[in-house]
Structure formats: structure tokens, C-alpha cells
Amino acid sequence: MPQDTKRLNGPEISTPYRIYCKANAPKAFEDRLSEAIGKAGIRKDGRRLQESRKYYAKIGVVSTAKGSAYVELGNTKVIVSVFDPREIPKQNKFNQLGELFCDFKCSPFASVVRKAPQTDARERSMATALTSALNPSVCRHLFPNLRIDVFVNVLEDDGSTLAVAITAAGLALGDASIPMFDVVTAATAGILGNRIIVDPTAEEETLCMDGYTEGNHGLVVLAKLPTLDQVPEIRQYGNVDVETLWKTCKQLNTSCGDLVPIVQQLLVSKVQTHLRELEIESDEESECGEDKEDMADSTVPNSSGADK
């Protein structure tokens, strides 16, 4: 991708000046762990290990897109836009199944570490995971030789970004009236020793990926189709044994189920709003038709005295 010559491109990676202050000097792993998770299993924001942050979601936020969704999970903020199916560019042969193109971008101000404008390896990996999670839910056989574009923009990254993006993308596809087999929800869990941390923040994700003194450590992202009871995508990072991974997946399965009423309520409210708009339009058309008939009756001349 060519460089943007009209932008003052800084270094790809920058370091905040605050880390050189004495108050923000690098701390040992045990100290960081005790600050993030207390002895009673209570986190910084008051949640227990199995508790998730509150969701806020809204659809139809981008006027230029066919469908869109905005989702907040704590301080993590993601916006997704979906556009109409179009012909696959540079396609020489007929493709019976349509394609789903996912683009994943993080804003330069999304996290503390400054990001370069170009797409990096992490964003490409996130886009691949997003495509794998959405492909089984979309009726691609109805769009032969066509492509549906899904664009994800992370406005703020405070952990569980991929799971929020998958949930928001499923909402945006539903808002765009794309035929789907099922809605998609996703959740993230961090593993640190014998602890399973549901919906970790960015600080907790860093601790789970470091895991200096812990045996099991890493992250697990699970996407689910709730009505079909299928799991289209599981992403695991770090070093986790099979038994702990199985427990984590069962916990994430429950967390994905908790999101289903939120997604269903948003999509049902959209359908209800659309039906009310159709009723109003039909009433207005019927009123206009009656007015035209009355005007036509009033302009017809009286034929009783035409022969006189």
C-alpha cells in the first residue's frame, strides 16, 4: 500500500513519555497481577472473573452504508459498515458461492501505542478470523459471483476487540437485510493459571499473554451461531492445556448465549420500525387516492341539460 504523502507519518511504534516517570516505572509481573486481580478474585472495575462488561449497541449509524452497527463493551468501541453485494473484481471464472470480504482496521488513536496508517499483521489476522466466523452464517449461495463487503473500524481498543467486532458485524449484516442462517455472537476469555477471566480488558490481556510465573496462559475467542448451536470459529493464543481449554469454551458458550437477547431485540425493533413505516406509507397512498377520486368526481360536468 503506498504511503500517504499528505500526512506527517511518525514512527510505526512510539513509546509514551509517562513510562519514564518514577511513578510509572516498570513493575514486576506479580505486582501487576495483584493490582489487576485482587485476592478475592475482584478486578479493578469491580467485576468478578466470570462477569462481563455491559454492552451498548445501535444499528443504522452509517447513512451511506446498506447496514451498519456500533457496539461498545466497556471502553472498547467498534463500528461496522456493510455494503450491497457487487461483482467480484478481477474474477475470470464463475463462482457458485458468493464471497465475504472483511476489512479490519484500528484507528491510530485506538490504543496507547501509536499505530502506523498501513495495515499490519495483527489486522490481517483479525480480518481472517472475522471472515471465518461470518462465512457459515451468511446465505452465500444466494449471491453467486458476487461479494459482500464488511468494513470494521476499531475506535478504541480496551480488550475483547475481535469478539466485539464479530458481534457488531453480525448486527450490521442483519441491518443490511442480508439473508442469514443465524445471528453471530462472540466472547473472549483470558486464561492465567487456574483462573478463567471472561471479557478481559487490555491490561488483563497483556497479563494473560505474558504469564511469566503461570503454567496456563493465553486468550480464547469463541464465536457461536445460537439457534443452530454451532461454533464457526475458535481462536486460541498462548499455552493452554486441553482440560482448561474445554472449561473455557463452556464458559464462553454461556457468555455468547447471554448476548442473544440483545441482538434479537435490536433486529426485531428494526423490523417493527420498518413495518410501521410501510403502514404509514400505505395510509398516505390510500388518502391520496381518495382525494384524486373526489377531485375527479367534482370536475365531471352535469350531463342532464346537454341536449337542450
C-alpha positions in Angstrom: 0.0 0.0 0.0 1.5 3.4 -1.0 2.5 5.9 1.7 0.2 8.9 2.3 2.4 11.8 1.2 0.0 14.4 2.6 0.3 13.0 6.2 3.1 13.6 8.6 4.0 9.9 9.2 5.6 9.4 12.5 7.3 6.2 13.6 5.4 3.0 13.4 5.8 2.3 17.1 6.1 5.1 19.7 6.5 5.0 23.5 4.5 7.2 25.9 6.7 9.6 27.9 4.9 8.7 31.1 6.6 5.4 31.4 9.9 7.2 32.2 8.3 8.9 35.3 9.2 7.3 38.6 5.6 6.8 39.4 5.1 4.7 36.2 8.3 2.7 36.3 8.0 -0.8 35.0 6.6 -3.2 37.7 7.2 -6.9 38.3 4.6 -9.4 36.9 3.4 -10.3 40.4 2.8 -6.6 41.3 0.8 -6.0 38.1 -1.2 -9.2 38.7 -2.1 -8.2 42.3 -3.2 -4.7 41.1 -5.4 -6.1 38.3 -6.9 -9.0 40.2 -7.3 -8.9 43.9 -7.0 -11.8 46.3 -10.8 -12.2 46.4 -11.0 -12.5 42.6 -12.3 -9.0 42.2 -10.9 -7.0 39.3 -10.1 -3.3 39.1 -13.6 -2.3 37.8 -15.3 -4.4 40.5 -16.2 -7.4 38.3 -15.7 -11.0 39.2 -13.8 -13.3 37.0 -16.9 -14.7 35.2 -18.6 -11.3 34.8 -18.7 -9.4 31.5 -18.9 -5.7 30.9 -22.1 -4.1 29.9 -23.0 -3.9 26.2 -24.3 -0.9 24.3 -25.3 -1.5 20.7 -27.0 0.5 18.0 -27.8 -0.2 14.3 -28.2 2.1 11.3 -25.5 4.5 12.4 -23.8 5.0 8.9 -26.2 6.6 6.4 -24.1 5.8 3.3 -23.9 2.0 4.1 -26.5 -0.6 3.4 -26.3 -1.7 7.0 -24.2 -0.7 10.0 -23.7 -1.2 13.7 -22.0 0.4 16.6 -21.1 -1.6 19.7 -19.5 -0.6 23.0 -18.2 -3.1 25.5 -16.8 -1.0 28.4 -14.2 1.2 26.7 -13.9 -1.0 23.6 -15.7 0.8 20.8 -16.2 -0.7 17.3 -18.2 0.4 14.3 -19.0 -1.8 11.3 -20.4 -1.0 7.8 -21.8 -3.5 5.3 -22.4 -2.6 1.6 -24.5 -4.1 -1.1 -23.4 -7.2 -3.0 -21.3 -6.4 -6.1 -19.4 -8.2 -8.7 -16.1 -9.8 -7.6 -13.3 -7.8 -9.1 -10.9 -9.5 -11.4 -12.9 -12.7 -11.4 -12.3 -14.8 -14.5 -14.4 -17.9 -13.6 -17.9 -18.3 -12.3 -18.1 -18.7 -8.5 -21.2 -20.5 -7.3 -20.9 -19.3 -3.8 -20.6 -15.6 -3.1 -17.7 -14.2 -1.2 -17.5 -12.2 2.0 -14.7 -9.6 2.1 -13.8 -8.4 5.6 -11.6 -5.4 6.2 -10.3 -4.8 9.8 -8.7 -1.5 10.7 -7.7 0.1 14.0 -7.7 3.9 14.3 -4.3 5.4 15.1 -5.8 6.7 18.4 -7.4 3.4 19.4 -4.7 2.3 21.8 -1.8 3.8 23.8 0.8 2.5 21.3 0.6 4.6 18.1 -0.3 2.6 15.0 1.0 3.2 11.5 -1.6 4.0 8.8 -0.8 0.8 6.9 -2.4 -2.5 7.6 -0.3 -4.6 9.9 -0.1 -8.4 10.5 -2.5 -8.2 13.5 -5.2 -6.5 11.5 -4.8 -9.1 8.7 -5.1 -11.9 11.2 -8.2 -10.3 12.8 -9.8 -9.9 9.3 -9.2 -13.6 8.6 -10.8 -14.6 11.9 -13.7 -12.3 11.2 -14.3 -13.9 7.8 -14.2 -17.4 9.2 -16.7 -16.5 11.9 -19.2 -14.8 9.5 -19.0 -17.2 6.4 -21.2 -20.0 7.9 -23.9 -17.5 8.9 -24.4 -15.8 5.5 -26.5 -17.5 2.7 -23.8 -17.1 0.2 -25.5 -19.4 -2.3 -28.0 -16.6 -3.0 -25.2 -14.4 -4.3 -23.3 -16.3 -6.9 -20.3 -14.4 -8.4 -21.0 -11.5 -6.0 -19.1 -10.1 -3.0 -20.4 -8.6 0.2 -18.1 -6.0 1.8 -17.8 -5.8 5.6 -15.6 -2.9 7.0 -14.7 -2.9 10.7 -13.1 0.2 12.3 -11.9 0.0 15.9 -12.3 3.4 17.6 -11.0 2.3 21.0 -9.3 -0.9 22.0 -9.6 -1.9 25.6 -9.7 -5.7 25.2 -12.0 -8.3 23.6 -11.8 -6.4 20.3 -12.2 -9.4 18.0 -15.3 -10.7 19.8 -16.9 -7.2 19.8 -16.2 -6.9 16.0 -17.8 -10.3 15.3 -20.9 -9.4 17.2 -21.1 -6.0 15.6 -20.6 -7.5 12.1 -23.4 -9.9 12.6 -25.7 -7.0 13.6 -24.6 -5.0 10.6 -25.4 -7.9 8.2 -28.8 -8.2 9.8 -29.3 -4.4 9.5 -28.4 -4.6 5.8 -31.1 -7.3 5.2 -28.5 -9.8 4.1 -30.1 -13.4 4.2 -28.5 -15.3 7.1 -28.9 -18.7 8.6 -28.4 -17.4 12.1 -27.1 -14.4 14.0 -23.5 -14.4 15.3 -22.3 -13.7 18.8 -18.8 -13.9 20.2 -17.0 -13.7 23.5 -13.4 -13.6 24.8 -11.8 -15.2 27.9 -8.3 -14.9 29.3 -6.5 -17.8 31.0 -4.0 -17.2 33.7 -3.1 -20.4 35.7 -6.3 -21.8 37.0 -8.2 -18.5 36.5 -10.6 -18.0 33.6 -11.1 -14.3 33.1 -14.2 -13.6 31.0 -14.2 -10.4 28.9 -10.6 -9.3 29.8 -9.5 -5.7 29.4 -6.4 -4.7 27.5 -4.4 -4.7 30.7 -5.7 -8.2 31.6 -5.0 -9.5 28.1 -1.4 -8.4 28.5 -1.1 -10.3 31.7 -2.6 -13.4 30.2 -0.2 -13.3 27.2 2.8 -12.7 29.5 2.1 -15.3 32.1 5.7 -15.3 33.5 5.0 -17.4 36.6 1.9 -19.2 35.5 1.5 -22.6 33.7 -1.6 -22.0 31.5 -1.7 -18.5 30.0 -3.3 -17.1 26.9 -6.6 -15.9 25.2 -9.5 -17.8 23.7 -12.1 -16.2 21.4 -15.2 -18.2 20.5 -18.0 -17.3 18.0 -21.3 -19.1 18.1 -24.5 -19.4 16.0 -27.0 -19.7 18.9 -30.1 -21.1 17.0 -28.1 -23.7 15.1 -26.0 -24.4 18.2 -22.8 -24.4 16.1 -19.4 -22.8 16.7 -18.0 -21.4 13.4 -14.7 -20.1 14.9 -12.4 -20.6 17.9 -9.1 -18.7 18.3 -6.6 -19.7 20.9 -3.4 -17.8 21.8 -0.8 -18.8 24.3 -0.1 -22.1 26.1 -3.3 -23.8 27.4 -3.9 -27.5 28.1 -6.9 -29.3 26.8 -8.8 -29.6 30.0 -8.6 -25.8 30.7 -9.5 -25.0 27.1 -12.6 -27.2 27.4 -13.7 -25.4 30.6 -13.1 -22.0 28.9 -15.1 -22.9 25.9 -18.1 -24.0 28.1 -17.8 -20.6 29.9 -17.7 -18.7 26.6 -20.6 -20.7 25.3 -22.7 -19.4 28.2 -21.4 -15.8 27.6 -22.4 -16.0 23.9 -25.9 -17.1 24.9 -26.3 -14.1 27.2 -25.8 -11.8 24.1 -28.5 -13.4 22.0 -31.5 -11.4 23.6 -29.6 -8.1 22.9 -29.0 -8.9 19.3 -32.6 -10.2 18.8 -34.1 -7.1 20.4 -32.2 -4.8 18.1 -33.1 -6.7 14.9 -36.8 -7.1 15.9 -37.1 -3.4 16.7 -35.7 -2.6 13.3 -38.3 -4.9 11.6 -41.1 -3.3 13.7 -40.0 0.2 12.7 -39.9 -0.8 9.1 -43.4 -2.2 9.2 -44.8 0.9 10.9 -43.2 3.0 8.1 -44.8 0.8 5.5 -48.2 1.2 7.2 -47.8 5.0 7.2 -46.9 5.0 3.5 -49.9 2.8 2.6 -52.2 5.0 4.5 -50.9 8.1 2.8 -51.2 6.5 -0.6 -54.8 5.5 0.1 -55.6 9.0 1.3 -54.1 10.5 -1.9 -56.1 8.0 -4.0 -59.3 9.1 -2.3 -58.5 12.8 -2.8 -57.9 12.2 -6.5 -61.2 10.4 -6.9 -63.1 13.2 -5.2 -61.4 15.8 -7.4 -62.3 13.7 -10.5 -65.9 13.5 -9.4 -66.1 17.3 -8.9 -64.8 18.1 -12.4 -67.3 15.8 -14.3 -69.9 18.1 -16.0 -73.7 17.7 -15.4 -75.0 15.8 -18.5 -78.7 16.3 -17.7 -79.0 19.6 -19.7 -76.7 18.7 -22.6 -79.5 18.2 -25.2 -81.3 21.4 -24.5 
